[in-house]
Amino acid sequence: MQSGTGKTHKWILEYETNNPTNNPLMGWESSSDTYSELKLEFASKDLAINYAKKKKIDFEIIEPKKRKTVKKSYADNFLK
């Protein structure tokens, strides 16, 4: 199986959930804060940072991890 890199060049701004509560019947975590459902996508890290500063939103930057790729051949499945 291969994991592609399509749609991975975006920066996402997510809001943290304020005052989450557990639903006693189903055990789900819920909140009346609708910002937790919102995800904003930006083309670059700078645009995301500028937006957060302009709107006075506290933010934390999580850099993407470097992907380790292993080149394989289809024939390797049948060797050994």
VEXDREN-621761 format. One record per residue (C-alpha): residue number from 1; residue in three letters; x, y, z. Coordinates in nm, 3 decimals. Example, Ala and Ser with C-alpha at 12.3 -4.5 7.8 and 13.67 -1.06 7.14 Angstrom:
{seq:1&type:ALA&u:1.230&v:-0.450&w:0.780} $
{seq:2&type:SER&u:1.367&v:-0.106&w:0.714} $
//
This chain:
{seq:1&type:MET&u:0.000&v:0.000&w:0.000} $
{seq:2&type:GLN&u:0.124&v:0.349&w:-0.077} $
{seq:3&type:SER&u:0.043&v:0.672&w:0.097} $
{seq:4&type:GLY&u:0.037&v:0.967&w:-0.136} $
{seq:5&type:THR&u:0.126&v:1.325&w:-0.059} $
{seq:6&type:GLY&u:-0.176&v:1.485&w:-0.226} $
{seq:7&type:LYS&u:-0.357&v:1.751&w:-0.023} $
{seq:8&type:THR&u:-0.079&v:1.758&w:0.238} $
{seq:9&type:HIS&u:0.059&v:2.101&w:0.153} $
{seq:10&type:LYS&u:-0.198&v:2.296&w:0.356} $
{seq:11&type:TRP&u:-0.183&v:2.455&w:0.697} $
{seq:12&type:ILE&u:-0.488&v:2.406&w:0.918} $
{seq:13&type:LEU&u:-0.610&v:2.626&w:1.201} $
{seq:14&type:GLU&u:-0.823&v:2.435&w:1.453} $
{seq:15&type:TYR&u:-0.988&v:2.573&w:1.764} $
{seq:16&type:GLU&u:-0.957&v:2.391&w:2.095} $
{seq:17&type:THR&u:-1.274&v:2.266&w:2.259} $
{seq:18&type:ASN&u:-1.376&v:2.470&w:2.563} $
{seq:19&type:ASN&u:-1.533&v:2.288&w:2.858} $
{seq:20&type:PRO&u:-1.586&v:1.943&w:2.704} $
{seq:21&type:THR&u:-1.841&v:1.724&w:2.880} $
{seq:22&type:ASN&u:-1.902&v:1.350&w:2.858} $
{seq:23&type:ASN&u:-2.243&v:1.226&w:2.752} $
{seq:24&type:PRO&u:-2.343&v:0.976&w:3.025} $
{seq:25&type:LEU&u:-2.560&v:0.768&w:2.791} $
{seq:26&type:MET&u:-2.324&v:0.720&w:2.495} $
{seq:27&type:GLY&u:-1.990&v:0.816&w:2.649} $
{seq:28&type:TRP&u:-1.920&v:1.072&w:2.375} $
{seq:29&type:GLU&u:-1.739&v:1.393&w:2.441} $
{seq:30&type:SER&u:-1.952&v:1.695&w:2.358} $
{seq:31&type:SER&u:-1.945&v:2.070&w:2.391} $
{seq:32&type:SER&u:-2.171&v:2.366&w:2.325} $
{seq:33&type:ASP&u:-1.872&v:2.547&w:2.172} $
{seq:34&type:THR&u:-1.926&v:2.551&w:1.794} $
{seq:35&type:TYR&u:-1.574&v:2.678&w:1.723} $
{seq:36&type:SER&u:-1.443&v:2.328&w:1.792} $
{seq:37&type:GLU&u:-1.613&v:2.212&w:1.470} $
{seq:38&type:LEU&u:-1.436&v:2.475&w:1.260} $
{seq:39&type:LYS&u:-1.119&v:2.406&w:1.058} $
{seq:40&type:LEU&u:-0.963&v:2.677&w:0.843} $
{seq:41&type:GLU&u:-0.718&v:2.584&w:0.565} $
{seq:42&type:PHE&u:-0.435&v:2.810&w:0.449} $
{seq:43&type:ALA&u:-0.193&v:2.774&w:0.159} $
{seq:44&type:SER&u:0.110&v:2.871&w:0.368} $
{seq:45&type:LYS&u:0.222&v:2.883&w:0.727} $
{seq:46&type:ASP&u:0.269&v:3.261&w:0.710} $
{seq:47&type:LEU&u:-0.091&v:3.316&w:0.604} $
{seq:48&type:ALA&u:-0.215&v:3.105&w:0.894} $
{seq:49&type:ILE&u:0.003&v:3.291&w:1.144} $
{seq:50&type:ASN&u:-0.100&v:3.632&w:1.012} $
{seq:51&type:TYR&u:-0.469&v:3.537&w:1.032} $
{seq:52&type:ALA&u:-0.433&v:3.415&w:1.391} $
{seq:53&type:LYS&u:-0.247&v:3.729&w:1.497} $
{seq:54&type:LYS&u:-0.497&v:3.957&w:1.321} $
{seq:55&type:LYS&u:-0.792&v:3.786&w:1.493} $
{seq:56&type:LYS&u:-0.599&v:3.765&w:1.827} $
{seq:57&type:ILE&u:-0.618&v:3.386&w:1.841} $
{seq:58&type:ASP&u:-0.366&v:3.199&w:2.056} $
{seq:59&type:PHE&u:-0.194&v:2.943&w:1.838} $
{seq:60&type:GLU&u:0.057&v:2.660&w:1.847} $
{seq:61&type:ILE&u:0.252&v:2.556&w:1.539} $
{seq:62&type:ILE&u:0.296&v:2.185&w:1.482} $
{seq:63&type:GLU&u:0.552&v:2.127&w:1.209} $
{seq:64&type:PRO&u:0.490&v:1.832&w:0.975} $
{seq:65&type:LYS&u:0.709&v:1.528&w:1.029} $
{seq:66&type:LYS&u:0.964&v:1.429&w:0.768} $
{seq:67&type:ARG&u:0.836&v:1.127&w:0.580} $
{seq:68&type:LYS&u:1.065&v:0.830&w:0.546} $
{seq:69&type:THR&u:1.011&v:0.655&w:0.216} $
{seq:70&type:VAL&u:1.139&v:0.313&w:0.124} $
{seq:71&type:LYS&u:1.170&v:0.245&w:-0.246} $
{seq:72&type:LYS&u:1.035&v:-0.097&w:-0.330} $
{seq:73&type:SER&u:0.988&v:-0.293&w:-0.644} $
{seq:74&type:TYR&u:0.685&v:-0.504&w:-0.723} $
{seq:75&type:ALA&u:0.919&v:-0.797&w:-0.781} $
{seq:76&type:ASP&u:1.034&v:-0.777&w:-0.416} $
{seq:77&type:ASN&u:0.700&v:-0.931&w:-0.316} $
{seq:78&type:PHE&u:0.798&v:-1.257&w:-0.485} $
{seq:79&type:LEU&u:1.161&v:-1.284&w:-0.379} $
{seq:80&type:LYS&u:1.270&v:-1.499&w:-0.084} $
//
